[in-house]
Amino acid sequence: MNSSAINVLAVPLIGVRKMVAAVFMLAVFVCARAQEPWQASIVASCGQSPQSINRIVVLGDTLIAATTACGPLQSVDGGLSWGPHPAGPLRDTATLEPQPMYSVIVWNGNLWASFGDEGVFLLRDGTWLHVPGIPPAVIVRVLEHDTATGVLYAGSQAYGLYAFDESIQEFVRLRDVDLFESTTVNVFANTRRGFMMGTAKNGLVRIGGTNKPYQTDNRGFPFDPISTHAIVESADGWQVANTLPFSVAGGMYVRGPGSEVWKLFNDGIDKYLAFAFDVVASGRTFVLSTGYKSALGVFTWAAPQLEWLPWNDGLTDLEVSSLAVVTTSGGHRRIVAGTRSGRMFVRPEPTTSTSVSSTTPPPSSKGHCVTMADIRAMGSDTMWFDLQGRRIEAPALRAGVAVMVAGGSRSLVFVTE
């Protein structure tokens, strides 16, 4: 390259340096790496349809899925194939039809599940044993245990919250007339801020505390009370919550580590009031399913991206109702997705690469990322510069921010491994 060409390119790079100094100082840029697509799992039919997948958990090397029509399914190969669980479903005593299995959890090394309006059952020696304390006809929608206290909770439909009392070996109803006594509990979450539940009438409620046993955590939501369907926390302390779509400003909310205020964040999701059926965190990255009410499939987000990114490559059924993060025998994480029609899919976890740090996100989280493989495939007419305007040969590029000059145009890009 001749010296006159260098001078011509160096002049406009002065503007780039000023922009970077002002906007990108101390920021973290996140670029999604190329990913393998979703792979359809082999799922054995139980003769019932549909068999919506309601929740997926891990018990040792086995995955367990709670289904509406087939009871529990299991996978022993990391989600690639599924068959009936040896215990089978709980059956109606009159019709012998399988009871809907709404939730499942592994607690104290055992499998616990909720079936229809029959309450909660413990699997012991291959038999489902009824756990007393929850009245007949009360539907338990979700089970979870507080990892800090070890308490197992059951969230019911319209009858609030129950906790398992180990001293008497039965569930006990917890009462708070103002917050949750007659509401539906949609979801539980273990977070750094404590154990939380999302309710249908009073939004997020934090369980436990020095002053009050139950406290709402709804600052930033458009009004209080509000129905909250999802709450999850990432490895770096960010939190995501979902409010039901019939609210005026429903959808996804986020807040950063240390922040007490939720901020509406639906960017990138085409339908503004998309309903989150499930949200999980894989490391720093959130994975969201929109279920059958929006049928937009799966999205991912990691701070400080400016929008949710669709993550549907290879996903042939967009009505995803449940997600799980599982770790393979080789130590790699993958995402398992279950759909309303009973189909299952697996995919390696979304990976991100970080470079330079900041308080301000990049101008766009799409279209400005290039990998080392991309760079090797580019022609010799593409030139690379650092932020001081110095030419860099392609083999010397490292992960971070760089300036790419090709075809007479200049772009600020984020180079990933």
Secondary structure, 3 states (H helix, E strand, C coil): CCHHHHHHHHHHHHHHHHHHHHHCCECCEEEECCCCCCEECEECCCCCCCCCEEEEEEECCEEEEEECCCEEEEECCCCCEEEECCCCCCECCCCCCECCEEEEEEECCEEEEEECCCEEEEEECCEEEEECCCCCCCCEEEEEECCCCCCEEEEECCCCEEEEECCCCEEEEECCCCCCCCCCEEEEEEECCEEEEEECCCEEEEECCCCCCEEECCCCCCCCCCCEEEEEECCCCCEEEEECCCCCCCEEEEECCCCCCCEECCCCCCCCCCCCCEEEEECCEEEEECHHHHCCCEEEECCCCCCCEECCCCCCCCCEEEEEEEECCCCCEEEEEEECCCCEEEEECCCEEEECCECCCCCCCCCCEEEHHHHHHCCCCCEEECCCCCEECHHHCCCEEEEEEECCEEEEEEEEC
